[in-house]
Amino acid sequence: MAFTSPWIIFIGVALISYLVQANLNNKFKKYSKIGISGGLTGKEIAEKMLRDNGIYDVQVTCVSGQLTDHYNPTNKTVNLSEGVFRGNSVMAAAVAAHECGHAVQHARAYAPLTMRSKLVPVVQFSSSILTWVLLGGILMLNTFPQLLLFGIILFAFTTLFSIITLPVEINASQRALVWLSRSGITNSYNHAQAEDALRAAAYTYVVAALGSLATLVYYILIFMGRRD
């Protein structure tokens, strides 16, 4: 049984990922130049959203880099990149509120976030050995096919993690946008811009999930066709 070269899949995914990431970078630059009324910084917006949701045990911190913003459920910190932390733009407001959306999910025991958190140790273990297991499994396909099967199982966990990430990220953005509008941080003009910025960020997770799923299917096809 002949298989399509994996390079076609990988190059296709890489190209789409590049275009999506480039689009996100362009949105970041564009909306970072548009200010919001009130002049609140990303840090202040994050702190306000946390308070408005009755969350007082989460700290807002500044981290280096660009687009490095994230919520850490382990130590309960909303980590904002410097441009977001100190900025008072549409992008800063959208990103800060989005990351606080994860803090709200954590506080409300949002099921997909809980499931994703439980998968983290498994995914970390899988990632540390996955490349070698898959390589060895392909090389020993005819003599020891169980090794590739083990690699497929490990890869399936990373794919599941990527898929579960989608509702987590989309829900965090929805929570952010509702709060931004309700609190008056955004208005009828710049709310659509905040929504556009978060949509561009969501596309990166969609591409990652589809790429992971396509790669998983490819390895499954190799395993199933080993005797052809």
N, C-alpha and C positions, 0 to 999 in steps of 0.2 A: 504493500500500500504506500503510495507516494504522498508526502506531506508538503504543503506549501512551506517554503523556507521561513524560519522564524524571523529572519531579518526583515521580511516584508511587514510582519506584525509590529516588530519593535520599531522600525523606522517610521511606520505610519503613526504609531502611538507617540513616538518622540516628536514628530512634526506637529501633531495636533497639540501636544503638551506645550511645545514652544510657542505656538500661536496663541494659546489660551493664556500662558504666562505673560507674553508680550502685551496682550490686551489688558491684563490686570495691571501691569506696570504702567501702561499708558493712562488707565483710569486713576491709578494712585497719584500720578503726577498732576493730572488734570484737576481732580477734585481736592487735592492738597492745596491748590491755589485759590479755592473758593471758600471764603470765610462764612461763619454762621453768626447769626444774631446772638447777642449776649456775651460773646467773647470767651466762653468757657473752653478750657483746654480739654484734651482727651482724658487727662487724669481726673479733672474735676467732673467731667461727664460720667466717667466710670464710677466715681465715688457716689455721685448723686443717684445713678441707676441702682447701685447696690443698696443704698439707704432706702430708696423708694420701694424696693422689694423686700425690705426687712432683713437685709443681710449685713451683719456688722463684724463678722469674723473673717472677712476676705480682705487682703491687702492689695493695693494697686502699686506695682513697681515698674521701673524703667529698665529695659534691656537694650543691648546694642543691636545694630543691624536694621534692615528694612524688611517689612512684611514678616517679622519674627514674632509678632504678637500671638499670645496664646494664654489659655487658662490652665493652671496646674491644680488639679483636684487633690493632689497629695498634700501640698502645703497651703492650699487655698489662697493662691495668688493670681491676680490678673496682671499679666506681664505685657506691657506695651512698649513697642519700639519708640525710640526717642522722638521721631517725627510725629507720632501719634500722641505720645505722653505729653509733649509740650505744645503740640499744634492746636489751633482752634478753627480747623477747616471742616468741610463736609466729610472728607475722608477720615479725619481723626475722630469725628463724632461717630461715624458709622462703625469703624473698627473697634473703638472703645466699647460701644454699646453691644456689638456682636460678642466680644470676649466676655462681657458681663452676662450676656445671654447664657453662656456656658455655666457661669457661677449660679445663675438662677436655676438652670437645669439640675445642677448638682444639689442645690438646696431643696428642690422639689422632687428629688429622686427620679428624674426623667429616665424611663426604662432603657432607651437606646444608649444613653450616656453611661449608665450603670453597666450595661452589657459590654460596651467598648472598653471601659476601665478594667473589667475582669479579663479581657482578652490581651491587655497590654503585656503581661509577663510571658504569655504564650507566643505572642508575635515577636517579642524581643529575643526569645530563645530560638524561634524559627529563623529569624533573620540572621542570626550569628552562624548558622550552619547550612542554611538553605542552598546557597550557591554550590557548595561542595557536594551536598547530597544529590542534587539534581544532575550535576556533571557526572558524578560517579554512577548514578542510576542509568544515565544514557549510555555511558561507556560499557556498563555491565548489563545492558538490557536483556541480552539473550541468556546470560548465565545466572544473573541474580536480579530478576525484575522487581523483587520486593523492595529493593533500595529505591527505585524510581517511584514506586507506590508510596513509600514513606515520604519522599520528597513532595509528591503531589498533595499528600495530607497536610504537610507543613505549609505548603503554598496556599492551600485552601483556607487555612486560618488567616493568613495575611489578606487574602481576597475578601473573606468575610468581614475582617476589620475595616477594609476600604468601603465595603458596601454599607456597613452599619454607620460609618462616619457620615454618609450622605444625609440621613434624617437628622443627625445630631447637628450638623452645620446649618442645614436649612431651617431647622427649628430655632436655632440660636439667632439667626438673621431675622426670622419672623418676630421673635420676642423683642429684638433690638428695634426694629422698625415701628412696631406698635408703641413701644415706650418713647422713642424719639418724637413721634407725632403727638402722643398724649401729653408729654411733658413740655412741649413747645420748643424743644431744642431745634427741630426742623420745622419748616413752614411748607406751604403748598408748592413753592418753587424748588427749594433744595431737598425736599423729602424724596422726590423722584431721583435726584442725583445720588442720594445715599443708598437708595434701593438699587440703582444701577451698579454702584460700586460693590455692594455685597453680592449681587448676582454674578458679577465678573469673578469674584473670589470663589463662589460656589462651583463655577464651571471647572475649576482646577481639580476639585474633588470628584466631580463626575468623570472627568477624563482619567484620573488615577484609578477609579473603580472599574471603568470599562477596560482599561489597559490590563489591569490585574486579572479580570475575568477572562479576557481573550487569551492571555498567556496561560492561565490555568487550563482552559479548554485545549490549547495546543499540546500541553504535556500529557493530558488525558488521552488525546488522540494517538500520541506516540506510544503510550503504554498499551492501549487497546489494539494497536496495529503491529505489535512486536513480533507476531508470528506470520505476518503477511509477506 
